[in-house]
Amino acid sequence: MVETLALSGLWPRHFKHRLMLLVSVLLVLATAIQGAITAQRQSNLALQDRREQAAMLAHSLAVATAELLRSDRGYIELQALIQSYASFDSVGALSILSLKGQVMAQLHRRPTATQPSHSASNGAGMVLPSQALFSAKLASDGSHLEVWQPVIAGRHLGWVKLDYDLQALREVQAQVWRETLAVAALLVGLCMILLHALLKRPMRALENARRFASELADARGLTQPVEAGPIEFVELGRALNEASVLLLQQMIVLQDSMQRQQTHKAQMEEKNEQLSAIFALSRDGLLTFDQHGLVRFANQAFLDLTGLKAEELLGQTAARLETLLLARAQDAKDFAGLAACFAPAETPMAPKPASQTTLSLIGDRPRVLALSGQLSQSAGVSRVLYVGDVTRQHELDRMKSEFLALAAHELRTPMTSIFGYVELMLEREMSEAKRQSMLARVYRQCQLMVNILNELLDLARIEARGASDFKFETLDLATVVAETVHDFKAPQGREQPQLETREGGHPPMLVCIDRQKMQQILLGTLSNAYKYSPEGGPVTLRLLQAQRPSPSKAMAHSSPFGNANEAGLAATGQPGRLHFGVQVEDRGVGLSAESLARMGERFFRVDTSGHIPGTGLGVSIARELLDLMGGHMQIESELGVGTRVTLWIKC
């Protein structure tokens, strides 16, 4: 309360003024209380006197009214009777009522009173006492007494209601309060004069002490003389002198301590900056719990990996964190829970290694997270949760498992065939011609297995080494294509592939490629073109160039294929970057939309009957080799019409 008054400016700032104000308030309160008690006693006596006067008036009017009401003389005599009471100044209102509440006569002198008419003399709105007894009570506004006097002459004939005005009493009370306030003001003035004279010297000593205390920090051990006066002020001066000396000593110690603290703070800030940089740049998520089991810290990597927000995590329990993670999980049943991530430490010096569990999250970019925990003996950290993104490793493991399953399946088919034919030749007698036929089949199956193994080795080398074993050199793509077509041997009974040339020859098409890998891609593409056009038909090659070739694997197919020089001119890629391409077109079986969408998948084959030899790895290997050389493959096809494969290389 005092602080509120001080802030508002109503409470003085100086002690002397506060003391004067406090004494003044106490005097005023004491005088007011004394005046209130005196005024209340006088008011009670005066009110009792007014009550007796009102009772006497009401009684005398009731006695005079009894004879008139018993003889039923009418309203005129009653009205004349109550008019005789008009000489009493304290009579505010006077009414004579019948037993039913009918107004027989009335007199009103109060300006606020309402004059009832005879038409309302049925007593509507008039509440009569329940018993024929005298009653006098103070009105709700305190302005008058309401007196009810029964009119009795052998029996109860009616009522006399008297409103006795108390205005004179209120004026007396106001006069008492005015006199009380005047006395209080006089006392306050006298006390102020006495207090000022009494406090003049002590306040001067106190002011000197205050000034010295305010400058104590700059005193540097200095002291001031102590003047004679009240013992409290003398002791205060001595205490300030002692404090000045002690303060000098403490300041010397404090300065030395502050210098050490600043050095330590600078070292801690440097370490904190290093840790903050490590946490901010780390790709692994980090989350800590305090001693109460609540989340205390989560770095940005944790928020990015889990998709959670800092306001959702900080201050939450481990159970709440687990609920938030499960809400984003692909399958909550596969998550072992956060409890599985933490292993209790056997000893503080040799904790158990943290266990690890995985969690798959849904979203625009599904992630697989590896969670591991560690208990901590730190005062501010009880547990630490580490989160790493193992999506790529998980995907590689899945692809490796699928790849091994598909490879085993593809190798099992020729191996089963070889085993069966060899078993027949060992256990049964057969002609030499039939034996030779079976050996030819065994040879073809062995050749198929060798092709599968070679292509598997190619894929393994691509995944393990990437482009590290490529020998890049700047070559003319047209020359490489011409050499490859010249060395290619078409199947028996089929024409050699035709390389279309432009009139006047092609301008130099210089690209940075590996000659051997590029020839391998071209030979595989030509081989597929002949295999998937078993009914014959020409296989044509074209050299193309474009500014913005499409990097997509498959485009809308058409039949016939239209102008080959316009193929691949989609509005995607790098504007202005020149690309060269080799297009291989056949007039074979073609591809359906479903098969076209799956081209490039490992072990995917359009012909599942086995009549067309192959491993289902050629297109996948060619596309990955082309990607490593900075190019891409574009395939267009229509079922029953043919296929067109374009190999794009950026210059």
C-alpha positions in Angstrom: 0.0 0.0 0.0 2.8 2.4 0.9 4.7 1.5 -2.2 1.6 2.2 -4.3 1.2 5.6 -2.7 4.8 6.4 -3.2 4.7 5.5 -6.9 1.5 7.6 -7.4 3.2 10.7 -5.8 0.7 10.8 -2.8 3.2 9.6 -0.2 6.1 12.0 0.7 9.6 11.0 -0.1 11.3 12.6 3.0 11.1 10.9 6.4 10.2 14.2 8.2 7.3 14.9 5.9 6.1 11.3 6.3 6.3 11.5 10.0 4.3 14.8 10.0 1.7 13.3 7.6 1.4 10.2 9.8 0.9 12.2 13.0 -1.6 14.4 11.2 -3.5 11.4 10.0 -3.5 9.8 13.4 -4.7 13.0 15.0 -7.4 13.4 12.4 -8.5 9.8 12.9 -8.5 10.1 16.7 -10.5 13.3 16.6 -12.9 11.8 14.0 -13.4 8.7 16.1 -14.0 10.8 19.2 -16.4 13.1 17.3 -18.1 10.1 15.7 -18.7 8.5 19.1 -19.9 11.8 20.6 -22.1 12.5 17.6 -23.5 9.0 17.7 -24.4 9.3 21.4 -26.0 12.7 20.9 -27.9 11.4 17.9 -29.1 8.4 19.8 -30.4 10.6 22.6 -31.9 13.1 20.2 -33.5 10.3 18.2 -35.0 8.7 21.4 -36.3 12.1 22.3 -37.9 12.5 18.8 -39.3 9.0 19.1 -41.1 9.9 22.4 -42.4 13.2 20.9 -43.7 11.4 17.9 -45.3 8.7 20.1 -47.0 11.4 22.2 -48.4 13.2 19.1 -49.6 10.0 17.5 -51.2 8.9 20.8 -53.0 12.2 21.3 -54.3 12.2 17.7 -55.5 8.6 18.1 -57.4 9.5 21.3 -59.0 12.5 19.5 -59.8 10.4 16.4 -61.4 7.5 18.3 -64.6 9.4 19.1 -64.9 10.6 15.5 -64.4 7.1 14.0 -66.8 5.5 16.4 -69.6 8.1 15.6 -68.7 7.9 11.9 -69.0 11.7 11.5 -67.2 11.8 8.2 -64.1 13.1 6.6 -64.6 16.8 7.3 -64.2 16.6 11.1 -61.2 14.2 10.7 -59.6 16.6 8.2 -60.1 19.5 10.5 -58.6 17.5 13.3 -55.4 16.7 11.6 -55.1 20.3 10.3 -54.7 21.3 14.0 -51.4 19.4 14.1 -50.0 21.4 11.2 -48.4 23.8 13.7 -45.9 21.1 14.7 -42.8 21.7 12.5 -41.6 18.1 12.8 -44.8 16.7 11.4 -44.0 15.7 7.8 -47.0 13.6 7.0 -50.1 12.6 9.0 -52.8 10.1 7.9 -55.9 8.5 9.5 -56.8 5.1 8.0 -59.6 2.7 8.5 -59.1 -1.0 9.4 -59.2 -1.8 5.7 -56.5 0.7 4.9 -58.9 3.4 3.6 -57.5 6.9 4.0 -60.0 8.9 6.0 -57.9 12.1 6.3 -54.3 13.1 5.7 -51.8 15.9 5.9 -48.6 16.3 3.9 -45.9 18.8 4.6 -42.9 17.0 3.2 -42.1 18.2 -0.3 -41.3 14.8 -1.6 -44.4 13.1 -0.2 -47.1 12.0 -2.6 -50.7 13.2 -2.1 -53.0 10.2 -2.4 -56.4 10.8 -3.8 -59.7 9.5 -2.4 -60.1 7.3 -5.5 -57.1 5.3 -4.2 -58.5 5.1 -0.6 -59.0 1.3 -0.9 -55.6 0.9 0.6 -53.8 -0.3 -2.6 -50.1 -0.1 -2.0 -50.6 0.7 1.8 -49.2 -2.0 4.0 -50.8 -2.0 7.5 -49.2 -3.5 10.6 -50.2 -7.0 11.3 -51.0 -6.4 15.0 -52.8 -3.5 16.7 -49.7 -2.3 18.5 -47.7 0.9 18.5 -44.6 0.9 16.3 -42.0 3.5 15.4 -39.2 2.8 12.9 -36.7 4.8 11.0 -37.4 5.2 7.3 -35.0 3.6 4.8 -33.5 6.9 3.8 -33.2 8.1 7.5 -35.0 11.3 6.8 -38.0 10.6 9.1 -39.7 8.3 11.6 -42.6 6.2 10.5 -45.0 5.9 13.5 -48.1 3.6 13.5 -50.6 4.2 16.4 -53.7 2.0 16.6 -57.1 3.9 17.3 -58.8 1.9 20.0 -62.1 2.8 21.7 -63.3 -0.5 23.2 -62.3 -2.1 19.9 -59.8 -1.5 17.1 -61.2 1.3 14.9 -58.3 2.3 12.6 -54.8 3.6 12.4 -52.9 6.9 12.8 -49.8 7.0 10.6 -47.3 9.8 11.5 -44.1 10.7 9.5 -41.9 12.6 12.0 -39.3 14.7 10.2 -35.6 14.4 11.5 -34.1 17.2 9.5 -33.3 19.2 12.6 -31.5 16.2 14.1 -29.4 15.8 10.9 -28.5 19.5 11.1 -27.3 19.0 14.6 -25.2 16.1 13.6 -23.6 18.1 10.8 -22.8 20.9 13.2 -21.1 18.4 15.5 -18.9 17.1 12.6 -17.9 20.6 11.6 -16.8 21.5 15.1 -14.9 18.1 15.3 -13.0 18.8 12.0 -12.1 22.3 13.2 -10.6 21.0 16.4 -8.7 18.3 14.4 -7.2 21.0 12.1 -6.1 23.0 15.1 -4.5 20.0 16.7 -2.7 19.1 13.4 -1.3 22.6 13.1 0.0 22.7 16.6 1.6 19.2 16.2 3.3 20.3 13.0 4.9 23.2 14.7 6.1 21.1 17.6 7.4 18.3 15.4 9.3 20.7 13.2 11.1 22.2 16.2 11.8 18.8 17.7 13.1 17.1 14.5 15.2 19.9 13.1 18.6 18.9 14.6 18.1 15.1 14.4 17.0 15.4 10.8 20.1 17.4 10.0 22.3 14.6 11.4 20.3 12.0 9.5 20.6 14.0 6.3 24.4 14.1 6.7 24.4 10.3 7.3 22.3 9.8 4.2 24.6 11.9 2.1 27.6 10.0 3.4 25.9 6.6 2.8 25.0 7.6 -0.8 28.7 8.4 -1.5 30.0 5.4 0.4 31.1 3.6 -2.7 33.4 6.5 -3.6 34.6 7.1 -0.1 37.5 4.7 -0.4 37.7 4.1 3.3 37.2 7.7 4.4 35.2 8.6 7.6 33.1 11.6 8.8 32.8 13.2 12.3 29.9 12.0 14.4 27.9 14.8 16.0 26.3 14.5 19.4 22.6 13.7 19.4 20.1 10.9 19.9 21.9 7.6 20.5 20.4 6.0 17.4 21.9 8.7 15.1 25.3 8.5 16.8 25.4 4.7 16.4 24.4 5.1 12.8 27.3 7.5 12.1 29.7 5.0 13.7 28.3 2.1 11.7 28.7 4.1 8.5 32.3 4.8 9.2 33.0 1.1 9.9 31.1 0.2 6.7 33.3 2.6 4.7 36.5 0.8 5.9 35.0 -2.7 5.4 33.7 -1.7 2.0 37.1 -0.7 0.8 38.5 -4.1 1.8 35.6 -5.9 0.2 36.0 -3.9 -3.0 39.6 -5.0 -3.3 38.6 -8.7 -2.9 35.6 -8.2 -5.2 37.7 -6.7 -8.0 40.1 -9.6 -7.9 37.2 -12.1 -7.9 35.5 -10.3 -10.8 38.6 -10.4 -12.8 38.8 -14.1 -12.3 35.1 -14.5 -13.1 35.5 -12.5 -16.3 38.3 -14.7 -17.4 36.3 -17.8 -16.6 33.2 -16.3 -18.4 35.2 -15.6 -21.5 36.5 -19.2 -21.5 32.9 -20.5 -21.0 31.5 -18.3 -23.7 34.1 -19.6 -26.1 33.3 -23.2 -25.2 29.6 -22.4 -25.5 30.0 -20.9 -28.9 31.9 -24.0 -30.0 29.2 -26.3 -28.6 26.5 -24.2 -30.2 28.2 -24.3 -33.6 28.6 -28.1 -33.2 25.0 -28.6 -32.3 23.8 -26.2 -35.0 25.9 -27.7 -37.8 25.4 -31.3 -36.6 23.2 -33.5 -38.9 22.4 -35.7 -35.9 19.6 -34.7 -33.6 20.3 -34.1 -29.9 17.7 -33.8 -27.1 18.3 -33.6 -23.3 16.1 -34.2 -20.2 16.6 -32.5 -16.9 16.6 -34.1 -13.4 12.7 -33.9 -13.4 12.4 -35.9 -16.6 11.4 -32.9 -18.7 12.8 -31.9 -22.1 15.3 -29.2 -21.6 17.1 -28.7 -24.9 16.6 -29.9 -28.6 18.9 -28.8 -31.4 17.7 -27.7 -34.8 18.7 -31.0 -36.4 16.4 -32.9 -34.0 13.5 -30.6 -34.9 14.2 -30.9 -38.7 14.5 -34.7 -38.5 11.3 -35.3 -36.4 9.2 -32.4 -37.9 8.4 -31.2 -34.3 8.5 -27.6 -33.1 10.5 -26.3 -30.1 7.4 -25.1 -28.3 5.9 -28.5 -28.5 8.9 -30.2 -26.9 10.4 -27.9 -24.2 9.1 -28.6 -20.8 7.4 -31.9 -21.9 7.8 -35.3 -20.3 9.3 -38.4 -22.1 5.8 -39.9 -22.4 4.6 -36.8 -24.1 7.6 -36.8 -26.5 6.9 -40.5 -27.3 3.2 -39.6 -28.1 4.3 -36.9 -30.5 6.7 -39.2 -32.2 4.1 -42.0 -32.5 1.7 -39.6 -34.0 4.1 -39.2 -36.9 5.1 -42.8 -37.2 4.2 -45.0 -40.1 3.5 -48.0 -37.8 3.4 -47.3 -34.1 3.7 -51.0 -33.4 7.2 -51.2 -34.9 8.5 -48.6 -32.4 9.9 -50.1 -29.2 9.5 -46.8 -27.3 11.9 -44.3 -25.7 12.4 -46.6 -22.7 14.2 -49.1 -25.0 16.7 -46.4 -26.0 18.1 -45.9 -22.4 20.2 -48.5 -20.7 20.7 -48.0 -16.9 24.3 -47.4 -16.0 26.0 -50.0 -13.8 28.5 -47.6 -12.4 29.1 -43.9 -12.9 32.5 -44.6 -14.4 31.4 -47.5 -16.7 28.0 -47.0 -18.1 26.4 -49.6 -20.4 26.5 -48.8 -24.2 23.3 -47.2 -25.3 20.8 -49.4 -27.1 19.3 -48.3 -30.5 15.9 -48.5 -32.0 14.4 -47.2 -35.3 11.4 -45.2 -36.1 9.8 -44.6 -39.5 8.1 -41.2 -40.0 5.5 -40.3 -42.5 5.5 -37.0 -44.4 6.4 -35.4 -47.7 9.9 -37.0 -47.2 9.5 -40.2 -45.2 12.4 -40.8 -42.9 13.8 -43.7 -40.9 15.4 -42.4 -37.7 17.8 -44.3 -35.4 17.3 -43.4 -31.8 19.7 -44.1 -29.0 19.9 -42.9 -25.4 22.5 -42.4 -22.7 22.1 -41.8 -19.0 24.0 -38.8 -17.5 25.4 -38.0 -14.1 25.4 -34.3 -14.8 23.5 -32.0 -12.3 21.4 -30.4 -15.0 21.0 -33.3 -17.5 19.7 -36.7 -16.6 19.3 -38.3 -20.0 20.5 -37.6 -23.6 18.7 -38.8 -26.7 20.5 -39.1 -30.0 18.7 -39.2 -33.3 20.3 -40.0 -36.6 18.8 -40.1 -40.1 19.4 -43.6 -41.5 16.9 -43.3 -44.3 19.6 -43.9 -47.0 21.1 -46.8 -45.1 17.7 -48.3 -44.6 16.8 -47.8 -48.2 20.1 -49.3 -49.3 19.6 -52.3 -47.1 16.1 -52.8 -48.5 17.3 -52.4 -52.1 20.2 -54.8 -51.3 17.8 -57.4 -49.9 15.5 -57.0 -52.9 18.4 -57.1 -55.2 19.8 -60.3 -53.7 16.4 -61.9 -53.7 15.9 -61.0 -57.4 19.5 -62.1 -58.3 19.0 -65.4 -56.5 15.7 -65.9 -58.3 17.2 -65.1 -61.7 20.3 -67.4 -61.1 18.1 -70.2 -59.8 16.2 -70.6 -63.1 19.2 -71.4 -65.3 20.9 -73.4 -62.5 17.8 -75.5 -62.2 17.7 -76.1 -65.9 21.4 -77.0 -66.0 21.0 -79.4 -63.0 18.1 -81.1 -64.6 19.7 -81.6 -68.0 23.0 -82.9 -66.4 21.0 -85.3 -64.2 19.2 -86.7 -67.2 22.4 -87.2 -69.1 24.0 -89.0 -66.2 21.1 -91.3 -65.4 19.6 -92.1 -68.8 20.8 -93.6 -72.0 20.2 -91.4 -75.0 21.3 -90.9 -78.5 24.3 -88.8 -79.4 22.1 -86.2 -81.1 19.9 -85.8 -78.1 22.9 -85.5 -75.8 24.4 -82.8 -78.0 21.0 -81.0 -78.0 21.0 -81.1 -74.2 24.6 -79.9 -74.0 23.7 -77.0 -76.2 20.9 -76.1 -73.9 23.2 -76.4 -70.9 25.7 -74.2 -72.7 23.1 -71.5 -73.3 22.0 -71.6 -69.7 25.6 -71.3 -68.5 26.1 -68.4 -70.9 23.0 -66.8 -69.4 24.3 -67.3 -65.9 27.7 -65.8 -67.0 25.9 -62.8 -68.4 23.9 -62.3 -65.2 27.0 -62.6 -63.1 28.9 -60.1 -65.3 26.0 -57.6 -65.1 25.8 -58.1 -61.4 29.5 -57.4 -61.1 29.0 -54.3 -63.2 26.2 -53.1 -60.9 28.4 -53.8 -57.9 31.3 -51.8 -59.3 29.0 -48.9 -60.2 27.5 -48.8 -56.6 30.9 -49.3 -54.9 33.1 -47.0 -57.1 30.7 -44.7 -58.9 32.6 -42.8 -61.6 36.0 -43.2 -59.9 37.2 -45.8 -62.4 35.9 -43.9 -65.4 38.5 -42.6 -67.9 37.0 -39.4 -69.0 38.2 -37.7 -72.2 36.9 -35.2 -74.7 35.7 -37.1 -77.8 33.6 -36.6 -80.8 30.3 -38.4 -80.1 29.7 -39.0 -83.9 33.1 -40.8 -84.2 32.4 -43.0 -81.1 28.9 -43.9 -82.5 30.3 -44.7 -86.0 33.0 -46.9 -84.5 30.5 -48.8 -82.3 28.1 -49.4 -85.2 31.0 -50.6 -87.3 32.1 -53.1 -84.6 28.5 -54.3 -83.9 27.5 -57.7 -85.2 23.9 -58.0 -86.1 22.1 -61.3 -85.4 22.2 -63.8 -88.2 19.8 -62.9 -91.0 19.4 -59.3 -89.9 20.8 -56.1 -91.5 23.4 -54.0 -89.8 22.1 -50.9 -88.0 21.8 -47.8 -90.2 23.4 -44.6 -89.0 21.7 -41.6 -90.6 24.0 -38.8 -91.7 23.2 -35.2 -92.4 24.1 -33.7 -95.8 27.5 -32.1 -95.6 28.3 -34.2 -92.4 27.8 -33.4 -88.7 29.6 -30.6 -87.0 31.9 -31.7 -84.2 29.9 -33.1 -81.2 32.5 -32.8 -78.5 31.6 -34.5 -75.2 33.5 -35.5 -72.0 32.8 -39.3 -71.7 34.4 -42.6 -71.0 34.9 -44.3 -74.4 34.5 -47.9 -73.2 31.4 -47.1 -71.1 29.8 -45.2 -73.9 30.4 -48.1 -76.3 29.0 -50.5 -73.7 25.8 -48.4 -73.4 25.4 -48.2 -77.2 26.0 -52.0 -77.7 23.5 -52.9 -75.1 20.9 -50.5 -76.6 21.5 -51.9 -80.1 21.3 -55.5 -78.7 17.9 -54.7 -77.1 16.6 -53.1 -80.3 17.3 -56.3 -82.3 16.0 -58.7 -79.6 12.7 -56.9 -79.3 12.1 -56.7 -83.0 12.2 -60.4 -83.8 10.0 -60.1 -86.9 12.8 -58.0 -88.5 12.8 -54.4 -89.6 15.5 -51.8 -89.7 17.3 -50.5 -86.6 18.2 -46.9 -87.2 20.6 -44.5 -85.3 20.5 -40.7 -85.5 22.7 -38.0 -84.0 20.7 -35.2 -82.3 21.4 -31.9 -80.5 19.1 -29.8 -78.4 19.2 -26.8 -76.1 16.8 -28.1 -73.4 16.3 -31.9 -73.5 14.0 -33.5 -71.1 15.6 -35.3 -68.2 12.6 -37.6 -67.7 12.9 -41.3 -68.4 9.7 -41.7 -70.4 7.7 -39.3 -72.6 4.4 -39.4 -74.4 4.7 -41.9 -77.2 3.4 -41.5 -80.8 3.1 -43.5 -83.9 4.8 -42.9 -86.2 7.5 -41.2 -84.1 7.5 -38.0 -86.1 10.5 -35.9 -86.7 13.4 -37.4 -84.9 15.3 -34.2 -84.7 12.5 -32.7 -82.6 12.6 -35.5 -80.0 13.5 -34.5 -76.5 12.9 -30.7 -77.0 10.8 -30.4 -73.8 10.9 -27.2 -71.8 12.8 -28.7 -68.9 16.5 -28.9 -68.0 19.0 -26.0 -68.1 18.1 -23.3 -70.6 20.8 -22.6 -73.1 22.9 -25.7 -72.2 23.7 -27.7 -75.4 23.1 -31.4 -75.3 24.0 -34.1 -77.9 22.1 -37.3 -78.3 22.2 -40.7 -79.9 18.8 -42.1 -80.9 18.3 -45.8 -81.5 14.9 -46.7 -83.1 13.4 -50.1 -84.0 10.2 -51.3 -85.5 9.6 -54.1 -83.0 7.0 -55.2 -80.5 7.0 -51.9 -78.6 6.0 -51.3 -75.0 2.7 -50.8 -73.2 2.3 -47.8 -70.9 2.7 -50.0 -67.8 5.9 -51.6 -69.1 7.3 -48.2 -70.2 6.8 -46.8 -66.7 8.9 -49.7 -65.3 11.8 -49.5 -67.7 15.1 -49.3 -65.9 14.0 -51.4 -62.9 16.5 -54.2 -62.1 15.5 -57.6 -63.4 12.4 -56.2 -65.1 11.8 -57.9 -68.4 9.0 -57.1 -70.9 9.0 -60.7 -72.1 8.2 -63.0 -69.2 7.8 -66.1 -71.4 11.6 -66.7 -71.7 11.6 -66.8 -75.5 13.6 -63.6 -75.7 17.0 -64.0 -73.9 18.0 -61.4 -71.3 18.7 -60.7 -67.7 16.6 -57.6 -67.1 19.7 -55.6 -66.0 20.9 -54.1 -69.3 18.7 -50.9 -69.3 19.4 -50.4 -65.5 23.2 -50.6 -66.1 23.0 -48.4 -69.1 21.0 -45.7 -67.4 23.3 -45.6 -64.3 26.4 -45.4 -66.5 24.8 -42.6 -68.4 23.9 -40.8 -65.2 27.5 -41.0 -64.0 28.7 -39.4 -67.2 26.3 -36.5 -66.7 23.6 -37.7 -69.2 20.2 -39.3 -69.1 18.1 -41.8 -71.0 14.8 -41.0 -72.8 12.5 -43.8 -73.9 9.5 -43.5 -76.2 7.4 -46.4 -77.3 4.1 -47.6 -78.6 2.8 -51.2 -78.3 3.1 -53.0 -81.7 4.8 -50.1 -83.4 8.3 -49.9 -82.0 10.6 -48.2 -79.5 12.9 -45.2 -79.7 15.7 -44.8 -77.1 17.7 -41.5 -76.9 20.9 -41.2 -75.0 21.6 -37.6 -74.1 25.0 -36.3 -73.2 25.7 -32.7 -72.2 28.7 -31.1 -73.9 
